[in-house]
């Protein structure tokens, strides 16, 4: 499991299911990010997403390159 101190704003992280999150900000309560998910056309759709720290860190596998728009 990744640690809270290793999460940086502006970086992207992938979870166990393959979803990618770009962290836009965080505070003591949780993380605000953009969640990317693949579209049928092969690109990525984005949506704003917020999660508590324990939930966010639970499934993260590691840092990845951010998807291109």
Buried (B, 14 or more C-beta within 10 A) or exposed (E): EBEEEEBEEEBBBBBEEEBBBBBBEBEEEBBBBBBBEEEEEEEBEEEEBBBEBEEBBEBBEEBEEBBEE
